[in-house]
Amino acid sequence: MTEKILFERRGDWGVVTLNNEKALNALDWDMVKAMHAQLSDWAARNDVKAVLVKAKGEKAFCAGGDIRWLHENGRADPVGTSEFFRDEYVNNALIYHYPKPYVALIDGIVMGGGVGISVHGDFRVAGDETLFAMPETGIGLFPDVGGGHFMPRLHDGLGLYYALTGARAKAADCMAAGVATHYVTSGKHDELVGALIGTSLGAHAHADIEAVLDVYAADPGHAGVNDSRGDIARLFDGQETLGDLMAALKSDDGEFAANMAKTLSCMSPTSLAVTFEQMKRGHTLDFDDNMKMEFRIVRRVMEGRDFYEGVRAQIIDKDRNPRWSPATLDDIRETDIAAYFAPLGDAELELP
């Protein structure tokens, strides 16, 4: 059993505490497997009425997965290393379908894998330090862990905007976008935990929990994303192809469009194309079929090149100068992108 993730019973609750503070509570494989096993056990127990997920430290709820480990192991054994994602996605699906109320306190950094263990739950409580992002296109990956399901369902093109650009969202932005369901000032989070655990949960546990959250909920203030919401909707919403989006950005004479075009020019062209297609397909898929699609994609990503180059440039060498291949969107062929979505035969992701 790993000490990087802790489990305890308190009142009617099962409480999960991410305890990998030095690594910004990033999820390693042991943490994923331990969390899935414990959540499965609690789901089957009548004396556990709800689950609360929180994290140690002030900096991060969960900054993602163990990217360095994936980088180190994936080159030599991409198929075996991809099994990390299989277990992670099975856990994401368990959370999405969880039969009991699921509350995540997403104060601090919440990215990648941290999104996967929070956004699919019933309640996501932001705090003063909340910083959400799905920055995968900048490291040659794509916004997985269910990103293909929840992001296309955000309004006004916000999902595609966050998915392609990796834009950061603070608490007010998360509330405005629908990533968070409640905002509670960070100084009140410990008190909130006490109030939740001290609440006797009856037949209407969801309503009991929401009543407590409403007592502590506050106004997060102005959402900066709303200042650009019209531009985001006009440029990102309803685009049929990535080429259409890029053309719209280039033909627009506004500062926002110019900034977006500049941002996207730094991302992996392959990741942009894969992510656009993921969002388009995910909009019509149910959650489980989306996760199966995402596993197909991630297997091909791990067998490719850009992920390793992106992690090298952004995280290991930190020269911020990735050499993508293909180097531009114009060099990408539709057949190459379609291959990421092809079935995996006997290796398909299976969900209960």
C-alpha positions in Angstrom: 0.0 0.0 0.0 1.4 3.4 -1.0 1.6 6.3 1.5 1.1 8.8 -1.3 -2.6 8.4 -1.1 -4.5 7.9 2.2 -7.9 6.5 3.0 -10.0 6.8 6.1 -13.6 6.4 7.3 -15.2 9.4 9.0 -18.8 9.4 9.9 -20.9 8.4 6.8 -17.9 9.2 4.6 -15.0 7.6 2.9 -12.2 10.2 2.7 -9.4 10.1 0.1 -6.4 12.3 0.8 -3.7 12.8 -1.9 -0.4 12.8 0.0 2.2 13.2 -2.7 2.9 16.9 -2.0 6.5 17.0 -3.2 5.2 15.9 -6.6 2.2 18.3 -6.5 0.1 15.3 -5.7 0.7 13.8 -9.2 -0.8 10.3 -9.6 1.6 7.4 -10.0 0.4 3.9 -10.9 0.3 2.7 -7.3 -1.9 5.6 -6.3 -4.3 4.9 -9.2 -4.6 1.3 -8.4 -5.0 1.9 -4.6 -7.7 4.6 -5.3 -9.7 2.3 -7.6 -9.6 -0.6 -5.1 -10.7 1.6 -2.2 -13.5 3.3 -4.2 -14.7 -0.1 -5.4 -14.9 -1.3 -1.8 -16.7 1.8 -0.5 -19.2 1.6 -3.4 -20.3 -1.9 -2.2 -20.6 -0.9 1.5 -23.9 0.3 3.0 -22.2 2.2 5.8 -20.3 4.5 3.4 -22.8 7.1 2.1 -20.5 9.4 0.2 -16.8 10.0 -0.8 -14.7 13.1 -0.2 -11.4 13.6 -2.1 -8.9 16.3 -0.9 -5.2 16.9 -1.0 -2.3 17.7 1.3 -0.5 21.0 0.8 -1.5 24.4 -0.5 0.0 24.3 -4.0 -1.9 21.5 -5.7 -5.0 19.3 -5.6 -3.4 17.1 -8.3 -1.1 18.4 -11.0 -1.6 15.3 -13.3 0.0 12.0 -13.8 3.6 10.9 -13.4 4.8 12.3 -16.7 8.5 11.7 -16.0 7.9 8.0 -15.4 5.8 7.7 -18.5 8.6 9.5 -20.5 11.3 7.3 -19.0 9.5 4.0 -19.6 7.4 4.7 -22.6 10.2 4.7 -25.2 11.4 1.2 -24.3 8.0 -0.3 -23.7 5.2 1.8 -25.0 2.6 -1.0 -24.9 3.4 -2.0 -21.3 3.6 1.7 -20.2 0.2 2.3 -21.7 -1.3 0.0 -19.2 -1.0 2.8 -16.7 -3.6 4.7 -18.7 -5.8 1.6 -18.8 -5.9 1.5 -15.0 -6.3 5.3 -14.8 -9.2 5.3 -17.3 -11.0 2.5 -15.5 -10.7 4.6 -12.3 -12.1 7.6 -14.2 -15.1 5.5 -15.3 -15.7 4.3 -11.8 -15.9 7.9 -10.6 -18.2 8.9 -13.4 -20.6 6.1 -12.6 -20.1 6.2 -8.9 -23.3 5.2 -7.1 -22.8 7.6 -4.2 -22.2 11.3 -3.9 -18.6 12.2 -4.8 -17.1 15.5 -3.6 -13.7 16.8 -4.7 -12.0 19.9 -3.1 -10.0 21.2 -6.0 -8.0 23.9 -4.4 -4.6 24.5 -5.9 -3.4 23.1 -9.3 -5.8 20.7 -10.9 -4.5 19.4 -14.3 -4.5 16.3 -16.3 -5.0 13.3 -14.1 -6.3 15.6 -11.3 -9.1 16.6 -13.5 -9.9 12.9 -14.1 -10.5 12.3 -10.4 -12.5 15.4 -9.8 -14.5 16.7 -12.7 -16.6 13.5 -13.2 -17.8 13.6 -9.6 -21.0 15.3 -8.4 -19.5 18.3 -6.6 -16.2 20.1 -7.4 -15.4 22.8 -4.8 -12.9 25.4 -6.0 -10.9 27.6 -3.6 -8.7 30.7 -3.8 -5.7 28.8 -5.2 -7.6 26.7 -7.8 -5.8 26.7 -11.2 -7.4 24.3 -13.7 -5.8 23.5 -17.1 -5.5 20.7 -19.6 -2.1 21.6 -21.1 -1.5 18.4 -22.9 -1.1 19.7 -26.5 2.0 21.5 -25.3 3.7 18.2 -24.5 2.6 16.1 -27.5 -0.3 14.5 -25.6 -4.1 15.3 -25.6 -6.6 16.1 -22.9 -7.5 12.6 -21.8 -8.9 11.2 -18.5 -12.4 11.9 -20.0 -11.6 15.2 -21.5 -13.3 14.1 -24.7 -16.5 13.8 -22.8 -16.8 16.8 -20.5 -15.0 19.4 -22.6 -17.2 19.3 -25.7 -20.1 19.7 -23.4 -19.0 23.1 -22.0 -20.8 26.0 -23.5 -19.7 28.7 -26.0 -16.7 26.7 -27.4 -15.0 26.8 -24.0 -14.1 23.1 -24.1 -12.3 23.3 -27.4 -10.6 26.5 -26.3 -9.3 24.9 -23.1 -8.4 21.7 -24.9 -6.4 23.2 -27.7 -4.7 26.1 -26.0 -4.1 24.7 -22.5 -5.4 28.0 -21.1 -5.4 28.4 -17.3 -8.7 28.9 -15.3 -8.8 30.3 -11.8 -11.7 29.7 -9.5 -14.1 32.2 -11.0 -13.3 30.9 -14.5 -14.0 27.4 -13.3 -17.4 28.4 -12.0 -18.2 30.3 -15.2 -17.2 27.4 -17.4 -18.9 24.7 -15.3 -15.7 23.0 -14.3 -16.5 23.7 -10.6 -19.9 23.5 -9.0 -19.1 25.6 -5.9 -16.5 28.1 -4.6 -15.5 28.2 -1.0 -12.7 30.4 0.3 -9.6 28.4 1.0 -9.6 29.4 4.7 -13.0 27.8 5.1 -12.1 24.4 3.5 -11.2 22.7 6.8 -14.4 23.9 8.4 -16.3 22.7 5.4 -14.8 19.3 5.7 -15.8 19.1 9.3 -19.4 20.2 8.4 -19.7 17.7 5.7 -18.4 14.8 7.8 -20.6 15.9 10.7 -23.7 15.7 8.5 -25.8 12.6 8.9 -26.6 11.5 5.3 -30.0 10.0 4.8 -32.0 8.8 1.8 -31.4 12.2 0.0 -27.6 12.4 0.5 -27.0 14.6 -2.5 -29.4 17.2 -1.2 -27.9 16.9 2.3 -24.5 17.6 0.9 -25.6 20.4 -1.4 -27.3 22.1 1.6 -23.9 22.2 3.4 -22.0 23.4 0.4 -24.6 26.2 -0.1 -23.9 27.4 3.4 -20.2 27.8 2.7 -20.4 28.9 -0.9 -19.2 32.4 -1.7 -18.8 34.6 -4.8 -15.5 34.0 -6.5 -15.5 37.4 -8.1 -15.0 38.4 -11.7 -14.3 35.6 -14.2 -11.7 36.8 -16.6 -12.7 34.2 -19.2 -16.0 36.0 -19.6 -14.2 39.0 -21.0 -13.2 36.8 -24.0 -16.3 34.6 -24.0 -17.8 36.3 -27.1 -14.5 35.9 -29.0 -14.2 32.3 -27.8 -17.7 31.4 -28.9 -17.3 33.2 -32.3 -14.0 31.5 -33.1 -14.0 28.1 -31.4 -17.7 27.1 -31.4 -19.1 25.1 -34.3 -15.9 24.8 -36.4 -16.1 21.7 -38.6 -12.3 21.2 -39.0 -9.1 22.4 -37.4 -8.3 24.1 -40.7 -11.5 26.1 -40.4 -10.6 27.2 -36.9 -7.0 28.2 -37.9 -8.4 30.1 -40.9 -10.9 31.9 -38.7 -8.1 32.9 -36.3 -5.9 34.2 -39.1 -8.6 36.2 -40.8 -9.8 37.9 -37.6 -8.1 41.2 -37.0 -8.7 41.2 -33.2 -6.0 40.9 -30.5 -7.6 37.8 -29.0 -7.5 35.8 -32.3 -3.9 36.8 -32.9 -2.9 35.6 -29.4 -4.7 32.3 -29.9 -3.0 31.8 -33.3 0.4 32.5 -31.6 -0.4 30.1 -28.7 -1.4 27.3 -31.1 1.7 27.7 -33.2 3.7 26.5 -30.2 1.8 23.3 -29.7 2.3 19.9 -31.3 0.6 20.0 -34.6 -0.3 16.3 -34.3 -1.7 16.8 -30.8 -3.8 19.7 -32.1 -5.2 17.6 -34.9 -5.9 14.6 -32.6 -7.5 16.8 -29.9 -9.8 18.5 -32.4 -10.9 15.1 -33.7 -11.3 13.8 -30.1 -13.5 16.7 -29.2 -15.6 16.4 -32.3 -16.2 12.6 -31.8 -16.5 12.9 -28.0 -19.4 15.2 -28.3 -21.6 12.4 -29.5 -20.2 9.5 -27.5 -21.3 8.3 -24.1 -18.7 8.3 -21.3 -17.5 4.7 -21.6 -17.2 4.8 -25.4 -15.2 8.1 -25.1 -12.8 6.4 -22.7 -12.4 3.5 -25.1 -11.6 6.1 -27.8 -9.1 7.8 -25.6 -7.3 4.6 -24.8 -6.9 3.9 -28.5 -5.4 7.4 -28.9 -3.0 7.2 -26.0 -1.6 3.8 -27.1 -0.7 5.4 -30.5 0.7 8.5 -28.7 3.0 6.3 -26.6 4.2 4.6 -29.7 4.9 7.9 -31.4 7.4 10.7 -31.1 5.9 14.0 -30.1 5.1 13.1 -26.5 8.7 12.3 -25.7 10.0 15.4 -27.4 7.4 17.6 -25.7 8.2 16.3 -22.2 11.9 16.6 -22.9 11.5 20.3 -24.0 9.0 21.4 -21.4 9.8 19.3 -18.3 13.3 17.6 -18.5 15.6 19.9 -20.4 13.3 22.9 -20.1 14.6 24.5 -23.3 11.0 25.2 -24.3 11.9 24.4 -27.9 10.3 21.2 -28.9 11.0 19.9 -32.4 7.7 18.5 -33.5 7.3 15.9 -36.2 5.4 16.8 -38.4 6.5 20.3 -37.8 3.4 22.1 -39.1 -0.3 21.5 -39.5 0.2 21.6 -43.3 2.4 18.6 -43.1 -0.2 16.4 -41.4 -2.2 13.9 -43.4 -5.8 12.9 -42.5 -4.9 9.2 -42.7 -2.2 9.7 -40.0 -4.7 11.2 -37.6 -7.4 8.6 -38.4 -4.9 5.9 -37.4 -4.9 7.2 -33.8 -8.6 6.3 -33.5 -8.5 2.8 -35.1 -9.6 -0.1 -33.0 -6.9 -2.0 -30.9 -8.3 -5.5 -31.3 -7.6 -7.6 -28.3 -6.0 -4.6 -26.5 -9.2 -2.5 -26.4 -10.1 -0.9 -23.1 -12.8 -2.9 -21.3 -15.1 -1.3 -18.7 -17.5 -3.0 -16.3 
